[in-house]
Amino acid sequence: MEQSGTTIIDLLLRLIPDSLHFPYIGTVIGFLLLLTLSAILQFIVRASIIRFLNRLNQMVAHDWYTMLIQHKVPQRGLFILPLSIFYVGFDWVSDLPPELLGFFIRLINAIMFLVIARTISAFLSTINSIYSLKERAKDTPIKSYIQLGKVIVYIVAGLFIISQLANQPPWYFLTGIGAMMAIIILVFRDTLLSLVASIQLTNNDAIRVGDWIEMP
């Protein structure tokens, strides 16, 4: 793949006049090739897969499958495709400095963690939507647990994203997680209090739809 990519870059370099050559022009051409290839494959594969999934949804007509499509679980997961092309195709950019190459690879890994977190978040929303269709969902909703699960997913993903960008193992940042949590609690205090209160109301079955609430 590296040899074919280099051949294409060399061919394009011959087509460009020498007066337009500048340092790292091969790198720029390599990036443009990767961007073009990933955009084409993303458009073709994504469009074909989404079309197939929509047709399959009409054939299956099942609640869980319909919810997966509505919450865009496969659509979000397909963003891994162009990122994988960039990750593998960096061999085409042969004249990129090792430090800069390592940074871009870590950046792609960080974006992959974000895509995975968003896909898991959509899947959790799907679980909540499926559960809400059941009769017992009126008495014991699980939305609070789903929200808590999303918070945990994004916190873990954020830890891995920061570790990738900083080029440090994830446990390296665990020493400062206490200060980080203090800042998060301070900034999102009201949101966290509402989330905890919602979980407590769900566990204790303190309130249901149709109850009257009086406040002085």
C-alpha positions as CSV (number, residue, x, y, z in Angstrom):
1,M,0.0,0.0,0.0
2,E,2.9,2.3,0.8
3,Q,4.5,1.6,-2.5
4,S,1.3,2.2,-4.5
5,G,0.6,5.4,-2.6
6,T,4.1,6.7,-3.1
7,T,3.8,5.9,-6.9
8,I,0.6,7.9,-7.1
9,I,2.1,10.8,-5.3
10,D,5.2,10.7,-7.5
11,L,3.0,10.6,-10.6
12,L,1.0,13.7,-9.4
13,L,4.3,15.5,-8.6
14,R,5.4,15.0,-12.1
15,L,2.2,16.6,-13.4
16,I,2.8,19.7,-11.2
17,P,5.2,22.3,-12.6
18,D,8.4,22.7,-10.8
19,S,7.7,26.3,-10.1
20,L,4.7,25.3,-7.9
21,H,6.7,22.8,-5.8
22,F,7.1,23.7,-2.1
23,P,8.4,21.9,1.0
24,Y,6.2,18.9,2.0
25,I,4.2,19.1,-1.2
26,G,4.2,15.3,-1.2
27,T,2.7,15.4,2.2
28,V,-0.1,17.7,1.1
29,I,-0.9,15.6,-1.9
30,G,-0.9,12.5,0.3
31,F,-3.4,14.1,2.7
32,L,-5.6,15.2,-0.2
33,L,-5.5,11.6,-1.6
34,L,-6.5,10.2,1.8
35,L,-9.3,12.8,2.2
36,T,-10.6,12.1,-1.3
37,L,-10.5,8.3,-0.9
38,S,-12.2,8.4,2.6
39,A,-14.9,10.8,1.4
40,I,-15.7,8.7,-1.7
41,L,-15.8,5.4,0.3
42,Q,-17.7,7.0,3.1
43,F,-20.3,8.3,0.7
44,I,-20.6,5.1,-1.3
45,V,-20.5,2.6,1.5
46,R,-22.4,4.6,4.0
47,A,-25.2,5.3,1.5
48,S,-25.4,1.7,0.4
49,I,-25.4,0.3,4.0
50,I,-27.9,2.9,5.2
51,R,-30.2,2.1,2.3
52,F,-29.9,-1.6,3.0
53,L,-30.6,-1.1,6.7
54,N,-33.7,1.0,5.9
55,R,-35.0,-1.7,3.6
56,L,-34.3,-4.4,6.1
57,N,-36.2,-2.3,8.7
58,Q,-39.2,-2.4,6.5
59,M,-38.9,-6.2,6.1
60,V,-38.1,-7.0,9.8
61,A,-40.6,-4.4,11.3
62,H,-39.3,-5.1,14.8
63,D,-39.2,-2.6,17.6
64,W,-35.6,-3.0,18.6
65,Y,-34.4,-2.8,15.0
66,T,-36.5,0.3,14.3
67,M,-35.2,2.0,17.4
68,L,-31.6,1.3,16.4
69,I,-32.2,3.0,13.1
70,Q,-34.1,5.9,14.7
71,H,-31.3,6.6,17.2
72,K,-28.7,6.3,14.4
73,V,-26.6,3.6,16.0
74,P,-25.2,2.1,12.8
75,Q,-24.9,5.6,11.2
76,R,-22.7,6.8,14.1
77,G,-20.6,3.6,14.0
78,L,-19.9,4.0,10.3
79,F,-17.8,7.1,11.0
80,I,-15.1,4.6,11.9
81,L,-14.6,3.8,8.2
82,P,-13.0,7.1,7.1
83,L,-10.9,7.2,10.3
84,S,-9.6,3.7,9.6
85,I,-8.7,4.8,6.1
86,F,-6.7,7.7,7.5
87,Y,-5.1,5.5,10.1
88,V,-3.9,2.9,7.6
89,G,-3.2,5.3,4.8
90,F,-0.6,7.4,6.6
91,D,2.0,5.2,5.0
92,W,1.3,7.1,1.8
93,V,2.7,10.3,3.5
94,S,6.3,9.0,3.6
95,D,8.0,12.4,4.2
96,L,6.0,13.4,7.3
97,P,8.2,14.0,10.3
98,P,7.9,11.1,12.9
99,E,6.8,13.5,15.7
100,L,4.0,15.0,13.5
101,L,3.0,11.5,12.2
102,G,2.7,10.2,15.7
103,F,0.6,13.2,16.7
104,F,-1.8,12.7,13.8
105,I,-2.1,9.0,14.6
106,R,-2.9,9.8,18.2
107,L,-5.5,12.4,17.0
108,I,-7.2,9.8,14.9
109,N,-7.3,7.4,17.8
110,A,-8.8,10.1,20.0
111,I,-11.5,10.8,17.4
112,M,-12.2,7.0,17.2
113,F,-12.8,6.9,21.0
114,L,-15.3,9.8,20.5
115,V,-17.1,8.0,17.8
116,I,-17.3,4.8,19.9
117,A,-18.6,6.8,22.8
118,R,-21.3,8.4,20.7
119,T,-22.3,5.0,19.3
120,I,-22.6,3.5,22.8
121,S,-24.6,6.6,23.8
122,A,-27.0,6.1,20.9
123,F,-27.3,2.4,21.8
124,L,-28.2,3.3,25.4
125,S,-30.9,5.6,24.1
126,T,-32.2,2.7,22.0
127,I,-32.4,0.5,25.2
128,N,-34.4,3.2,26.9
129,S,-36.8,3.6,24.0
130,I,-37.4,-0.1,23.8
131,Y,-38.0,-0.3,27.5
132,S,-40.4,2.6,27.4
133,L,-42.7,0.6,25.2
134,K,-43.3,-1.9,28.0
135,E,-46.1,-1.5,30.5
136,R,-43.8,-1.6,33.5
137,A,-41.9,1.4,32.2
138,K,-44.7,3.6,33.5
139,D,-43.9,2.5,37.1
140,T,-40.2,1.9,36.9
141,P,-38.5,4.0,34.3
142,I,-34.8,3.5,33.6
143,K,-34.1,6.9,32.0
144,S,-32.0,8.0,35.0
145,Y,-29.8,4.9,34.8
146,I,-29.4,5.4,31.1
147,Q,-28.3,9.0,31.7
148,L,-25.9,7.9,34.3
149,G,-24.5,5.3,31.9
150,K,-23.9,7.9,29.3
151,V,-22.1,10.1,31.8
152,I,-19.8,7.2,32.7
153,V,-19.2,6.4,29.0
154,Y,-18.2,10.0,28.1
155,I,-16.0,10.3,31.2
156,V,-14.1,7.1,30.3
157,A,-13.9,8.2,26.6
158,G,-12.7,11.7,27.7
159,L,-10.0,10.0,29.8
160,F,-8.8,7.9,26.8
161,I,-9.0,10.9,24.5
162,I,-6.8,13.1,26.7
163,S,-4.4,10.2,27.2
164,Q,-4.0,9.9,23.4
165,L,-3.5,13.6,22.8
166,A,-1.0,13.8,25.6
167,N,0.7,10.6,24.6
168,Q,0.4,9.2,28.1
169,P,-1.2,6.0,29.4
170,P,-4.8,6.5,30.8
171,W,-3.8,5.6,34.4
172,Y,-1.3,8.5,34.3
173,F,-4.1,10.9,34.7
174,L,-5.8,9.0,37.5
175,T,-3.6,10.8,40.0
176,G,-5.3,14.1,39.2
177,I,-8.8,12.7,38.8
178,G,-9.7,14.0,42.2
179,A,-9.1,17.6,41.2
180,M,-10.8,17.0,37.9
181,M,-13.9,15.6,39.6
182,A,-14.0,18.6,41.9
183,I,-14.1,20.9,39.0
184,I,-16.7,18.8,37.2
185,I,-18.9,18.8,40.3
186,L,-18.5,22.5,40.7
187,V,-19.4,23.3,37.1
188,F,-22.2,20.8,36.7
189,R,-23.5,20.8,40.2
190,D,-27.1,21.4,39.4
191,T,-27.1,18.8,36.6
192,L,-25.5,16.2,38.8
193,L,-27.9,16.9,41.7
194,S,-30.9,16.5,39.3
195,L,-29.5,13.3,38.1
196,V,-28.9,11.9,41.6
197,A,-32.4,13.0,42.6
198,S,-33.9,11.3,39.6
199,I,-32.1,8.1,40.4
200,Q,-33.3,8.2,44.0
201,L,-36.9,8.9,43.0
202,T,-36.7,5.9,40.6
203,N,-35.2,3.5,43.2
204,N,-37.7,4.5,46.0
205,D,-40.6,4.6,43.6
206,A,-41.6,7.9,45.3
207,I,-43.5,9.4,42.4
208,R,-45.4,8.1,39.4
209,V,-47.2,9.6,36.5
210,G,-50.6,11.1,37.6
211,D,-49.5,11.9,41.2
212,W,-50.2,15.3,42.6
213,I,-47.3,17.3,43.9
214,E,-47.9,20.1,46.4
215,M,-45.3,22.7,47.4
216,P,-45.7,25.5,50.0
